[in-house]
Amino acid sequence: MIKKCLFPAAGYGTRFLPATKSMPKEMMPVVNKPLIEYGVEEAIDAGMDGMCIVTGRGKHSIMDHFDKNYELEHQISGTNKEELLVDIREVIDSANFTYIRQREMKGLGHAILTGRELVGDEPFAVVLADDLCVNEGDGVLAQMVSLFKQFRCSIVAVQEVPEDETHKYGVISGEMIKDNIFRVEDMVEKPEKGKAPSNLAIIGRYILTPDIFELIEGTEPGKGGEIQITDALLKQAKSGCVLAYKFKGHRFDCGSVEGYIEATNYCYENLYLKDDKVSTLGKQATQKSQK
């Protein structure tokens, strides 16, 4: 039902300067894999095969990553290192990648609107790559797709955050209609401290119906002078239905240094060390060093 996933990836990543002066924040590696690849894999696992990426200046490495590198592949062909390319080859073969450039940084709502030509007139998912989600079972998008099949409306992923951190997020309030599912009644972008309607914060996973584009077009700049997707979603909630889903899994805010370090440590211990390809190569490297 939902075949396309939109990745807003035009931001500057200023919290990681000077690293992001020449490297897109979406390409920053968590262990041995860039952030955006984790998001693409999550989308593929949820049944999507159209990856629509909104880029900006200096983002060419994202396009290069999801393409063949003939020189590299020739150099390591026939060696044990070739196994390390298996995952990214599967990703490239499993999806189509299209790109469009966002010329001005006017907020997440504007970035999503920029991707309209890539998405078309159909429901779609949105992934913010710097929110890394890791699950033992179904990924967050797969969980949300299952809900969309039942409710057929826009859905935002939420999680509980400490009250002294609500000012960093879009925050929702609403009626719980099932376990972990809320009908959104209010939605505020980065509320002032002590004025948040709840502690349920929106994280970087959305499923949106195509009428959201017209709502964004009619949305005036809000917090920070940017076009906020929360303002458009609130209009949608008032005129129809928007759900918030408290998902299962681990989420790391890789837009912050602390969250990025936490994600790296978690993925190293729980994913990297359990990867058979990596383990085999690691053992071989250890044997060689002992000799």
KERO-762854 format. One record per residue (C-alpha): residue number from 0; residue in three letters; chain; x, y, z. Coordinates in nm, 4 decimals. Layout:
BEGIN
<site num="NUM" residu="ala" chaine="A" X="X" Y="Y" Z="Z"/>
...
This chain:
BEGIN
<site num="0" residu="met" chaine="A" X="0.0000" Y="0.0000" Z="0.0000"/>
<site num="1" residu="ile" chaine="A" X="0.2729" Y="0.2469" Z="0.0908"/>
<site num="2" residu="lys" chaine="A" X="0.5556" Y="0.2154" Z="-0.1580"/>
<site num="3" residu="lys" chaine="A" X="0.7464" Y="0.5428" Z="-0.1222"/>
<site num="4" residu="cys" chaine="A" X="0.9502" Y="0.6876" Z="0.1597"/>
<site num="5" residu="leu" chaine="A" X="1.0649" Y="1.0500" Z="0.1667"/>
<site num="6" residu="phe" chaine="A" X="1.3963" Y="1.1455" Z="0.3265"/>
<site num="7" residu="pro" chaine="A" X="1.4432" Y="1.5172" Z="0.3994"/>
<site num="8" residu="ala" chaine="A" X="1.8223" Y="1.5429" Z="0.3798"/>
<site num="9" residu="ala" chaine="A" X="1.9027" Y="1.9022" Z="0.2899"/>
<site num="10" residu="gly" chaine="A" X="1.9858" Y="2.0345" Z="0.6382"/>
<site num="11" residu="tyr" chaine="A" X="2.3283" Y="2.1648" Z="0.7323"/>
<site num="12" residu="gly" chaine="A" X="2.3825" Y="1.9553" Z="1.0463"/>
<site num="13" residu="thr" chaine="A" X="2.5360" Y="2.2497" Z="1.2306"/>
<site num="14" residu="arg" chaine="A" X="2.5409" Y="2.0675" Z="1.5660"/>
<site num="15" residu="phe" chaine="A" X="2.8169" Y="1.8460" Z="1.4262"/>
<site num="16" residu="leu" chaine="A" X="3.0441" Y="2.1140" Z="1.2851"/>
<site num="17" residu="pro" chaine="A" X="3.3208" Y="2.1014" Z="1.1793"/>
<site num="18" residu="ala" chaine="A" X="3.2564" Y="1.7388" Z="1.0678"/>
<site num="19" residu="thr" chaine="A" X="2.9477" Y="1.8390" Z="0.8666"/>
<site num="20" residu="lys" chaine="A" X="3.1271" Y="2.1223" Z="0.6872"/>
<site num="21" residu="ser" chaine="A" X="3.2132" Y="1.8758" Z="0.4091"/>
<site num="22" residu="met" chaine="A" X="3.0152" Y="1.5642" Z="0.5090"/>
<site num="23" residu="pro" chaine="A" X="2.6346" Y="1.5439" Z="0.5065"/>
<site num="24" residu="lys" chaine="A" X="2.5073" Y="1.4623" Z="0.8544"/>
<site num="25" residu="glu" chaine="A" X="2.3037" Y="1.1814" Z="0.6974"/>
<site num="26" residu="met" chaine="A" X="2.6311" Y="1.0179" Z="0.5911"/>
<site num="27" residu="met" chaine="A" X="2.7872" Y="1.0198" Z="0.9367"/>
<site num="28" residu="pro" chaine="A" X="2.8623" Y="0.6560" Z="1.0207"/>
<site num="29" residu="val" chaine="A" X="2.7182" Y="0.4688" Z="1.3137"/>
<site num="30" residu="val" chaine="A" X="2.9918" Y="0.2065" Z="1.3393"/>
<site num="31" residu="asn" chaine="A" X="3.0365" Y="0.1108" Z="0.9703"/>
<site num="32" residu="lys" chaine="A" X="2.7109" Y="0.2277" Z="0.8131"/>
<site num="33" residu="pro" chaine="A" X="2.5841" Y="0.5821" Z="0.7435"/>
<site num="34" residu="leu" chaine="A" X="2.2731" Y="0.7018" Z="0.9221"/>
<site num="35" residu="ile" chaine="A" X="2.0629" Y="0.7273" Z="0.6088"/>
<site num="36" residu="glu" chaine="A" X="2.1318" Y="0.3646" Z="0.5161"/>
<site num="37" residu="tyr" chaine="A" X="1.9731" Y="0.2510" Z="0.8434"/>
<site num="38" residu="gly" chaine="A" X="1.6632" Y="0.4506" Z="0.7493"/>
<site num="39" residu="val" chaine="A" X="1.6513" Y="0.3102" Z="0.3963"/>
<site num="40" residu="glu" chaine="A" X="1.6804" Y="-0.0449" Z="0.5294"/>
<site num="41" residu="glu" chaine="A" X="1.3925" Y="0.0245" Z="0.7694"/>
<site num="42" residu="ala" chaine="A" X="1.1787" Y="0.1465" Z="0.4794"/>
<site num="43" residu="ile" chaine="A" X="1.2622" Y="-0.1568" Z="0.2657"/>
<site num="44" residu="asp" chaine="A" X="1.1760" Y="-0.3886" Z="0.5550"/>
<site num="45" residu="ala" chaine="A" X="0.8372" Y="-0.2119" Z="0.5733"/>
<site num="46" residu="gly" chaine="A" X="0.7670" Y="-0.3026" Z="0.2102"/>
<site num="47" residu="met" chaine="A" X="0.8729" Y="0.0213" Z="0.0387"/>
<site num="48" residu="asp" chaine="A" X="1.0832" Y="0.0329" Z="-0.2750"/>
<site num="49" residu="gly" chaine="A" X="1.0766" Y="0.4003" Z="-0.3737"/>
<site num="50" residu="met" chaine="A" X="1.3302" Y="0.6121" Z="-0.1833"/>
<site num="51" residu="cys" chaine="A" X="1.2709" Y="0.9831" Z="-0.2474"/>
<site num="52" residu="ile" chaine="A" X="1.5545" Y="1.1960" Z="-0.1138"/>
<site num="53" residu="val" chaine="A" X="1.5368" Y="1.5744" Z="-0.0755"/>
<site num="54" residu="thr" chaine="A" X="1.8954" Y="1.6979" Z="-0.0926"/>
<site num="55" residu="gly" chaine="A" X="2.0821" Y="2.0274" Z="-0.0931"/>
<site num="56" residu="arg" chaine="A" X="2.4235" Y="2.1706" Z="-0.1673"/>
<site num="57" residu="gly" chaine="A" X="2.7168" Y="1.9438" Z="-0.0843"/>
<site num="58" residu="lys" chaine="A" X="2.5067" Y="1.6276" Z="-0.0604"/>
<site num="59" residu="his" chaine="A" X="2.6484" Y="1.4406" Z="-0.3602"/>
<site num="60" residu="ser" chaine="A" X="2.7943" Y="1.1660" Z="-0.1393"/>
<site num="61" residu="ile" chaine="A" X="2.4404" Y="1.0464" Z="-0.0595"/>
<site num="62" residu="met" chaine="A" X="2.3762" Y="0.9829" Z="-0.4283"/>
<site num="63" residu="asp" chaine="A" X="2.7170" Y="0.8179" Z="-0.4648"/>
<site num="64" residu="his" chaine="A" X="2.6542" Y="0.5886" Z="-0.1697"/>
<site num="65" residu="phe" chaine="A" X="2.3398" Y="0.4414" Z="-0.3237"/>
<site num="66" residu="asp" chaine="A" X="2.5160" Y="0.3701" Z="-0.6511"/>
<site num="67" residu="lys" chaine="A" X="2.7850" Y="0.1310" Z="-0.7703"/>
<site num="68" residu="asn" chaine="A" X="3.1505" Y="0.2171" Z="-0.7168"/>
<site num="69" residu="tyr" chaine="A" X="3.3185" Y="0.0243" Z="-0.9964"/>
<site num="70" residu="glu" chaine="A" X="3.6745" Y="0.1125" Z="-0.8977"/>
<site num="71" residu="leu" chaine="A" X="3.6302" Y="0.0035" Z="-0.5354"/>
<site num="72" residu="glu" chaine="A" X="3.4460" Y="-0.3136" Z="-0.6310"/>
<site num="73" residu="his" chaine="A" X="3.7178" Y="-0.4028" Z="-0.8816"/>
<site num="74" residu="gln" chaine="A" X="3.9922" Y="-0.3512" Z="-0.6226"/>
<site num="75" residu="ile" chaine="A" X="3.8373" Y="-0.5796" Z="-0.3600"/>
<site num="76" residu="ser" chaine="A" X="3.6810" Y="-0.8321" Z="-0.5988"/>
<site num="77" residu="gly" chaine="A" X="3.7681" Y="-1.1873" Z="-0.4957"/>
<site num="78" residu="thr" chaine="A" X="3.8947" Y="-1.0853" Z="-0.1490"/>
<site num="79" residu="asn" chaine="A" X="3.7263" Y="-1.1457" Z="0.1850"/>
<site num="80" residu="lys" chaine="A" X="3.6519" Y="-0.7718" Z="0.2057"/>
<site num="81" residu="glu" chaine="A" X="3.4007" Y="-0.8106" Z="-0.0756"/>
<site num="82" residu="glu" chaine="A" X="3.1597" Y="-0.9580" Z="0.1803"/>
<site num="83" residu="leu" chaine="A" X="3.1351" Y="-0.6168" Z="0.3467"/>
<site num="84" residu="leu" chaine="A" X="2.9549" Y="-0.4792" Z="0.0404"/>
<site num="85" residu="val" chaine="A" X="2.6781" Y="-0.7405" Z="0.0480"/>
<site num="86" residu="asp" chaine="A" X="2.4374" Y="-0.5302" Z="0.2570"/>
<site num="87" residu="ile" chaine="A" X="2.4635" Y="-0.2114" Z="0.0524"/>
<site num="88" residu="arg" chaine="A" X="2.4381" Y="-0.4073" Z="-0.2740"/>
<site num="89" residu="glu" chaine="A" X="2.1136" Y="-0.5612" Z="-0.1493"/>
<site num="90" residu="val" chaine="A" X="1.9831" Y="-0.2154" Z="-0.0588"/>
<site num="91" residu="ile" chaine="A" X="2.0660" Y="-0.0759" Z="-0.4032"/>
<site num="92" residu="asp" chaine="A" X="1.9035" Y="-0.3734" Z="-0.5763"/>
<site num="93" residu="ser" chaine="A" X="1.5907" Y="-0.3571" Z="-0.3565"/>
<site num="94" residu="ala" chaine="A" X="1.4888" Y="0.0038" Z="-0.4193"/>
<site num="95" residu="asn" chaine="A" X="1.4768" Y="0.2886" Z="-0.6687"/>
<site num="96" residu="phe" chaine="A" X="1.6350" Y="0.6168" Z="-0.5620"/>
<site num="97" residu="thr" chaine="A" X="1.5156" Y="0.9542" Z="-0.6844"/>
<site num="98" residu="tyr" chaine="A" X="1.6431" Y="1.2963" Z="-0.5801"/>
<site num="99" residu="ile" chaine="A" X="1.5308" Y="1.6571" Z="-0.5769"/>
<site num="100" residu="arg" chaine="A" X="1.7094" Y="1.9628" Z="-0.4388"/>
<site num="101" residu="gln" chaine="A" X="1.5643" Y="2.1907" Z="-0.1742"/>
<site num="102" residu="arg" chaine="A" X="1.7010" Y="2.5327" Z="-0.2681"/>
<site num="103" residu="glu" chaine="A" X="1.6114" Y="2.7071" Z="0.0570"/>
<site num="104" residu="met" chaine="A" X="1.5992" Y="2.5757" Z="0.4130"/>
<site num="105" residu="lys" chaine="A" X="1.2471" Y="2.6729" Z="0.5244"/>
<site num="106" residu="gly" chaine="A" X="1.1674" Y="2.3957" Z="0.7702"/>
<site num="107" residu="leu" chaine="A" X="1.0542" Y="2.0340" Z="0.7624"/>
<site num="108" residu="gly" chaine="A" X="0.7152" Y="2.1208" Z="0.6153"/>
<site num="109" residu="his" chaine="A" X="0.8825" Y="2.2931" Z="0.3209"/>
<site num="110" residu="ala" chaine="A" X="1.1218" Y="1.9991" Z="0.2738"/>
<site num="111" residu="ile" chaine="A" X="0.8282" Y="1.7566" Z="0.2560"/>
<site num="112" residu="leu" chaine="A" X="0.6481" Y="1.9858" Z="0.0114"/>
<site num="113" residu="thr" chaine="A" X="0.9632" Y="1.9938" Z="-0.2037"/>
<site num="114" residu="gly" chaine="A" X="0.9402" Y="1.6158" Z="-0.2357"/>
<site num="115" residu="arg" chaine="A" X="0.5875" Y="1.6295" Z="-0.3749"/>
<site num="116" residu="glu" chaine="A" X="0.7011" Y="1.5695" Z="-0.7342"/>
<site num="117" residu="leu" chaine="A" X="0.8828" Y="1.2543" Z="-0.6263"/>
<site num="118" residu="val" chaine="A" X="0.6008" Y="1.1164" Z="-0.4123"/>
<site num="119" residu="gly" chaine="A" X="0.2989" Y="1.1921" Z="-0.6294"/>
<site num="120" residu="asp" chaine="A" X="-0.0637" Y="1.1559" Z="-0.5225"/>
<site num="121" residu="glu" chaine="A" X="-0.0372" Y="0.8631" Z="-0.2835"/>
<site num="122" residu="pro" chaine="A" X="0.0229" Y="0.8009" Z="0.0875"/>
<site num="123" residu="phe" chaine="A" X="0.3909" Y="0.7931" Z="0.1786"/>
<site num="124" residu="ala" chaine="A" X="0.6296" Y="0.7594" Z="0.4699"/>
<site num="125" residu="val" chaine="A" X="0.8809" Y="1.0145" Z="0.5959"/>
<site num="126" residu="val" chaine="A" X="1.2055" Y="0.9254" Z="0.7724"/>
<site num="127" residu="leu" chaine="A" X="1.4383" Y="1.1724" Z="0.9415"/>
<site num="128" residu="ala" chaine="A" X="1.7686" Y="0.9898" Z="0.9229"/>
<site num="129" residu="asp" chaine="A" X="1.9156" Y="1.1444" Z="1.2368"/>
<site num="130" residu="asp" chaine="A" X="1.6485" Y="0.9660" Z="1.4399"/>
<site num="131" residu="leu" chaine="A" X="1.7950" Y="0.6153" Z="1.4410"/>
<site num="132" residu="cys" chaine="A" X="1.5455" Y="0.3453" Z="1.5386"/>
<site num="133" residu="val" chaine="A" X="1.6580" Y="-0.0084" Z="1.6198"/>
<site num="134" residu="asn" chaine="A" X="1.4220" Y="-0.3000" Z="1.6827"/>
<site num="135" residu="glu" chaine="A" X="1.4514" Y="-0.6702" Z="1.7499"/>
<site num="136" residu="gly" chaine="A" X="1.1165" Y="-0.7304" Z="1.5774"/>
<site num="137" residu="asp" chaine="A" X="0.9327" Y="-0.5158" Z="1.3234"/>
<site num="138" residu="gly" chaine="A" X="1.0859" Y="-0.1762" Z="1.2591"/>
<site num="139" residu="val" chaine="A" X="0.8996" Y="0.1427" Z="1.3453"/>
<site num="140" residu="leu" chaine="A" X="0.7856" Y="0.1992" Z="0.9864"/>
<site num="141" residu="ala" chaine="A" X="0.6607" Y="-0.1585" Z="0.9562"/>
<site num="142" residu="gln" chaine="A" X="0.4582" Y="-0.1094" Z="1.2746"/>
<site num="143" residu="met" chaine="A" X="0.3126" Y="0.2138" Z="1.1353"/>
<site num="144" residu="val" chaine="A" X="0.2297" Y="0.0606" Z="0.7962"/>
<site num="145" residu="ser" chaine="A" X="0.0304" Y="-0.2076" Z="0.9759"/>
<site num="146" residu="leu" chaine="A" X="-0.1663" Y="0.0660" Z="1.1537"/>
<site num="147" residu="phe" chaine="A" X="-0.2229" Y="0.2566" Z="0.8301"/>
<site num="148" residu="lys" chaine="A" X="-0.3830" Y="-0.0496" Z="0.6729"/>
<site num="149" residu="gln" chaine="A" X="-0.6383" Y="-0.0367" Z="0.9520"/>
<site num="150" residu="phe" chaine="A" X="-0.6981" Y="0.3388" Z="0.9927"/>
<site num="151" residu="arg" chaine="A" X="-0.6050" Y="0.4920" Z="0.6527"/>
<site num="152" residu="cys" chaine="A" X="-0.4986" Y="0.8294" Z="0.7935"/>
<site num="153" residu="ser" chaine="A" X="-0.1796" Y="1.0193" Z="0.8729"/>
<site num="154" residu="ile" chaine="A" X="0.0226" Y="0.8754" Z="1.1609"/>
<site num="155" residu="val" chaine="A" X="0.3112" Y="1.0226" Z="1.3606"/>
<site num="156" residu="ala" chaine="A" X="0.5468" Y="0.8234" Z="1.5810"/>
<site num="157" residu="val" chaine="A" X="0.5771" Y="0.9475" Z="1.9389"/>
<site num="158" residu="gln" chaine="A" X="0.7642" Y="0.8581" Z="2.2529"/>
<site num="159" residu="glu" chaine="A" X="0.7541" Y="0.9782" Z="2.6099"/>
<site num="160" residu="val" chaine="A" X="1.0317" Y="1.2231" Z="2.6965"/>
<site num="161" residu="pro" chaine="A" X="1.1213" Y="1.3950" Z="3.0245"/>
<site num="162" residu="glu" chaine="A" X="0.9135" Y="1.7074" Z="3.0816"/>
<site num="163" residu="asp" chaine="A" X="1.2254" Y="1.9253" Z="3.0856"/>
<site num="164" residu="glu" chaine="A" X="1.2993" Y="1.8151" Z="2.7263"/>
<site num="165" residu="thr" chaine="A" X="0.9593" Y="1.8715" Z="2.5660"/>
<site num="166" residu="his" chaine="A" X="1.0711" Y="2.2136" Z="2.4380"/>
<site num="167" residu="lys" chaine="A" X="1.2995" Y="2.0357" Z="2.1893"/>
<site num="168" residu="tyr" chaine="A" X="1.0193" Y="1.8529" Z="2.0071"/>
<site num="169" residu="gly" chaine="A" X="0.6804" Y="1.8746" Z="1.8473"/>
<site num="170" residu="val" chaine="A" X="0.4440" Y="1.7534" Z="2.1200"/>
<site num="171" residu="ile" chaine="A" X="0.0962" Y="1.6037" Z="2.0866"/>
<site num="172" residu="ser" chaine="A" X="-0.2012" Y="1.5551" Z="2.3119"/>
<site num="173" residu="gly" chaine="A" X="-0.5096" Y="1.3486" Z="2.2461"/>
<site num="174" residu="glu" chaine="A" X="-0.7387" Y="1.0653" Z="2.3401"/>
<site num="175" residu="met" chaine="A" X="-0.6002" Y="0.7130" Z="2.3668"/>
<site num="176" residu="ile" chaine="A" X="-0.8218" Y="0.4942" Z="2.1472"/>
<site num="177" residu="lys" chaine="A" X="-0.6174" Y="0.1747" Z="2.1844"/>
<site num="178" residu="asp" chaine="A" X="-0.3006" Y="0.0724" Z="2.3632"/>
<site num="179" residu="asn" chaine="A" X="-0.0250" Y="0.3118" Z="2.2457"/>
<site num="180" residu="ile" chaine="A" X="-0.2531" Y="0.4746" Z="1.9830"/>
<site num="181" residu="phe" chaine="A" X="-0.3845" Y="0.8291" Z="2.0296"/>
<site num="182" residu="arg" chaine="A" X="-0.6240" Y="1.0396" Z="1.8253"/>
<site num="183" residu="val" chaine="A" X="-0.4422" Y="1.3740" Z="1.8003"/>
<site num="184" residu="glu" chaine="A" X="-0.6354" Y="1.6735" Z="1.9355"/>
<site num="185" residu="asp" chaine="A" X="-0.3502" Y="1.9230" Z="1.9726"/>
<site num="186" residu="met" chaine="A" X="0.0038" Y="1.9491" Z="1.8431"/>
<site num="187" residu="val" chaine="A" X="0.2600" Y="2.2150" Z="1.9376"/>
<site num="188" residu="glu" chaine="A" X="0.6039" Y="2.2682" Z="1.7861"/>
<site num="189" residu="lys" chaine="A" X="0.8723" Y="2.3157" Z="2.0517"/>
<site num="190" residu="pro" chaine="A" X="0.6471" Y="2.4498" Z="2.3292"/>
<site num="191" residu="glu" chaine="A" X="0.7890" Y="2.6760" Z="2.5950"/>
<site num="192" residu="lys" chaine="A" X="0.9153" Y="2.5015" Z="2.9051"/>
<site num="193" residu="gly" chaine="A" X="0.6275" Y="2.4071" Z="3.1319"/>
<site num="194" residu="lys" chaine="A" X="0.3635" Y="2.4657" Z="2.8633"/>
<site num="195" residu="ala" chaine="A" X="0.3711" Y="2.1376" Z="2.6697"/>
<site num="196" residu="pro" chaine="A" X="0.0296" Y="1.9690" Z="2.6325"/>
<site num="197" residu="ser" chaine="A" X="0.1861" Y="1.6323" Z="2.7282"/>
<site num="198" residu="asn" chaine="A" X="0.5206" Y="1.4545" Z="2.7304"/>
<site num="199" residu="leu" chaine="A" X="0.4509" Y="1.2657" Z="2.4046"/>
<site num="200" residu="ala" chaine="A" X="0.7109" Y="1.3930" Z="2.1588"/>
<site num="201" residu="ile" chaine="A" X="0.7040" Y="1.3378" Z="1.7832"/>
<site num="202" residu="ile" chaine="A" X="1.0115" Y="1.1610" Z="1.6458"/>
<site num="203" residu="gly" chaine="A" X="1.1286" Y="1.1324" Z="1.2874"/>
<site num="204" residu="arg" chaine="A" X="0.8813" Y="0.8763" Z="1.1506"/>
<site num="205" residu="tyr" chaine="A" X="0.5603" Y="0.9748" Z="0.9733"/>
<site num="206" residu="ile" chaine="A" X="0.3036" Y="0.8253" Z="0.7414"/>
<site num="207" residu="leu" chaine="A" X="0.1216" Y="1.1003" Z="0.5540"/>
<site num="208" residu="thr" chaine="A" X="-0.1769" Y="1.1070" Z="0.3230"/>
<site num="209" residu="pro" chaine="A" X="-0.1305" Y="1.3128" Z="0.0033"/>
<site num="210" residu="asp" chaine="A" X="-0.3716" Y="1.5900" Z="0.1065"/>
<site num="211" residu="ile" chaine="A" X="-0.0968" Y="1.7031" Z="0.3444"/>
<site num="212" residu="phe" chaine="A" X="0.0687" Y="1.8839" Z="0.0528"/>
<site num="213" residu="glu" chaine="A" X="-0.2202" Y="2.1277" Z="0.0079"/>
<site num="214" residu="leu" chaine="A" X="-0.2296" Y="2.1843" Z="0.3821"/>
<site num="215" residu="ile" chaine="A" X="0.1423" Y="2.2649" Z="0.3850"/>
<site num="216" residu="glu" chaine="A" X="0.0949" Y="2.5085" Z="0.0962"/>
<site num="217" residu="gly" chaine="A" X="-0.1621" Y="2.6940" Z="0.3049"/>
<site num="218" residu="thr" chaine="A" X="0.0538" Y="2.6977" Z="0.6185"/>
<site num="219" residu="glu" chaine="A" X="0.2217" Y="3.0218" Z="0.7197"/>
<site num="220" residu="pro" chaine="A" X="0.5738" Y="3.0162" Z="0.8667"/>
<site num="221" residu="gly" chaine="A" X="0.5586" Y="2.9338" Z="1.2350"/>
<site num="222" residu="lys" chaine="A" X="0.8171" Y="2.8629" Z="1.5028"/>
<site num="223" residu="gly" chaine="A" X="1.1568" Y="2.9971" Z="1.3963"/>
<site num="224" residu="gly" chaine="A" X="1.0112" Y="3.1457" Z="1.0785"/>
<site num="225" residu="glu" chaine="A" X="0.9929" Y="2.7983" Z="0.9249"/>
<site num="226" residu="ile" chaine="A" X="0.7027" Y="2.6061" Z="0.7705"/>
<site num="227" residu="gln" chaine="A" X="0.6331" Y="2.3442" Z="1.0340"/>
<site num="228" residu="ile" chaine="A" X="0.4858" Y="2.0054" Z="0.9456"/>
<site num="229" residu="thr" chaine="A" X="0.3196" Y="2.0056" Z="1.2897"/>
<site num="230" residu="asp" chaine="A" X="0.1080" Y="2.3082" Z="1.1911"/>
<site num="231" residu="ala" chaine="A" X="-0.0133" Y="2.1321" Z="0.8753"/>
<site num="232" residu="leu" chaine="A" X="-0.0805" Y="1.8106" Z="1.0665"/>
<site num="233" residu="leu" chaine="A" X="-0.2827" Y="1.9982" Z="1.3265"/>
<site num="234" residu="lys" chaine="A" X="-0.5055" Y="2.1323" Z="1.0469"/>
<site num="235" residu="gln" chaine="A" X="-0.5444" Y="1.7767" Z="0.9223"/>
<site num="236" residu="ala" chaine="A" X="-0.6307" Y="1.6547" Z="1.2717"/>
<site num="237" residu="lys" chaine="A" X="-0.8969" Y="1.9242" Z="1.3147"/>
<site num="238" residu="ser" chaine="A" X="-1.0649" Y="1.8484" Z="0.9827"/>
<site num="239" residu="gly" chaine="A" X="-1.0211" Y="1.4718" Z="0.9797"/>
<site num="240" residu="cys" chaine="A" X="-0.7981" Y="1.2351" Z="1.1716"/>
<site num="241" residu="val" chaine="A" X="-0.4314" Y="1.2113" Z="1.2654"/>
<site num="242" residu="leu" chaine="A" X="-0.3055" Y="0.9337" Z="1.4906"/>
<site num="243" residu="ala" chaine="A" X="-0.0027" Y="0.9263" Z="1.7166"/>
<site num="244" residu="tyr" chaine="A" X="0.1600" Y="0.5910" Z="1.7806"/>
<site num="245" residu="lys" chaine="A" X="0.3873" Y="0.5138" Z="2.0750"/>
<site num="246" residu="phe" chaine="A" X="0.6118" Y="0.2683" Z="1.8958"/>
<site num="247" residu="lys" chaine="A" X="0.8089" Y="-0.0330" Z="2.0134"/>
<site num="248" residu="gly" chaine="A" X="1.1876" Y="-0.0160" Z="1.9888"/>
<site num="249" residu="his" chaine="A" X="1.4955" Y="0.1902" Z="2.0681"/>
<site num="250" residu="arg" chaine="A" X="1.5301" Y="0.5423" Z="1.9291"/>
<site num="251" residu="phe" chaine="A" X="1.8496" Y="0.7461" Z="1.9346"/>
<site num="252" residu="asp" chaine="A" X="1.8685" Y="1.1187" Z="1.8638"/>
<site num="253" residu="cys" chaine="A" X="2.1724" Y="1.1185" Z="1.6386"/>
<site num="254" residu="gly" chaine="A" X="2.1251" Y="1.4890" Z="1.5771"/>
<site num="255" residu="ser" chaine="A" X="2.2894" Y="1.5390" Z="1.9167"/>
<site num="256" residu="val" chaine="A" X="2.6424" Y="1.4355" Z="2.0101"/>
<site num="257" residu="glu" chaine="A" X="2.5205" Y="1.2447" Z="2.3151"/>
<site num="258" residu="gly" chaine="A" X="2.2606" Y="1.0485" Z="2.1181"/>
<site num="259" residu="tyr" chaine="A" X="2.5070" Y="0.9768" Z="1.8404"/>
<site num="260" residu="ile" chaine="A" X="2.7559" Y="0.8271" Z="2.0873"/>
<site num="261" residu="glu" chaine="A" X="2.4803" Y="0.6213" Z="2.2527"/>
<site num="262" residu="ala" chaine="A" X="2.3706" Y="0.4892" Z="1.9127"/>
<site num="263" residu="thr" chaine="A" X="2.7254" Y="0.3998" Z="1.8152"/>
<site num="264" residu="asn" chaine="A" X="2.7850" Y="0.2085" Z="2.1378"/>
<site num="265" residu="tyr" chaine="A" X="2.4505" Y="0.0272" Z="2.1130"/>
<site num="266" residu="cys" chaine="A" X="2.4929" Y="-0.0707" Z="1.7466"/>
<site num="267" residu="tyr" chaine="A" X="2.8506" Y="-0.1826" Z="1.8025"/>
<site num="268" residu="glu" chaine="A" X="2.7541" Y="-0.4121" Z="2.0873"/>
<site num="269" residu="asn" chaine="A" X="2.4186" Y="-0.5373" Z="1.9573"/>
<site num="270" residu="leu" chaine="A" X="2.4528" Y="-0.5359" Z="1.5779"/>
<site num="271" residu="tyr" chaine="A" X="2.8126" Y="-0.5089" Z="1.4611"/>
<site num="272" residu="leu" chaine="A" X="2.9658" Y="-0.7727" Z="1.6879"/>
<site num="273" residu="lys" chaine="A" X="2.6860" Y="-1.0163" Z="1.5992"/>
<site num="274" residu="asp" chaine="A" X="2.7340" Y="-0.9747" Z="1.2226"/>
<site num="275" residu="asp" chaine="A" X="2.8751" Y="-1.3026" Z="1.0896"/>
<site num="276" residu="lys" chaine="A" X="3.0679" Y="-1.1327" Z="0.8067"/>
<site num="277" residu="val" chaine="A" X="3.2292" Y="-0.8865" Z="1.0434"/>
<site num="278" residu="ser" chaine="A" X="3.3023" Y="-1.1548" Z="1.3027"/>
<site num="279" residu="thr" chaine="A" X="3.4763" Y="-1.3738" Z="1.0469"/>
<site num="280" residu="leu" chaine="A" X="3.6917" Y="-1.0893" Z="0.9166"/>
<site num="281" residu="gly" chaine="A" X="3.7671" Y="-0.9792" Z="1.2699"/>
<site num="282" residu="lys" chaine="A" X="3.8876" Y="-1.3287" Z="1.3630"/>
<site num="283" residu="gln" chaine="A" X="4.1073" Y="-1.3407" Z="1.0546"/>
<site num="284" residu="ala" chaine="A" X="4.2574" Y="-1.0016" Z="1.1383"/>
<site num="285" residu="thr" chaine="A" X="4.3254" Y="-1.1165" Z="1.4963"/>
<site num="286" residu="gln" chaine="A" X="4.4949" Y="-1.4357" Z="1.3754"/>
<site num="287" residu="lys" chaine="A" X="4.7186" Y="-1.2378" Z="1.1402"/>
<site num="288" residu="ser" chaine="A" X="4.8197" Y="-0.9943" Z="1.4145"/>
<site num="289" residu="gln" chaine="A" X="4.9074" Y="-1.2856" Z="1.6463"/>
<site num="290" residu="lys" chaine="A" X="5.1341" Y="-1.4349" Z="1.3796"/>
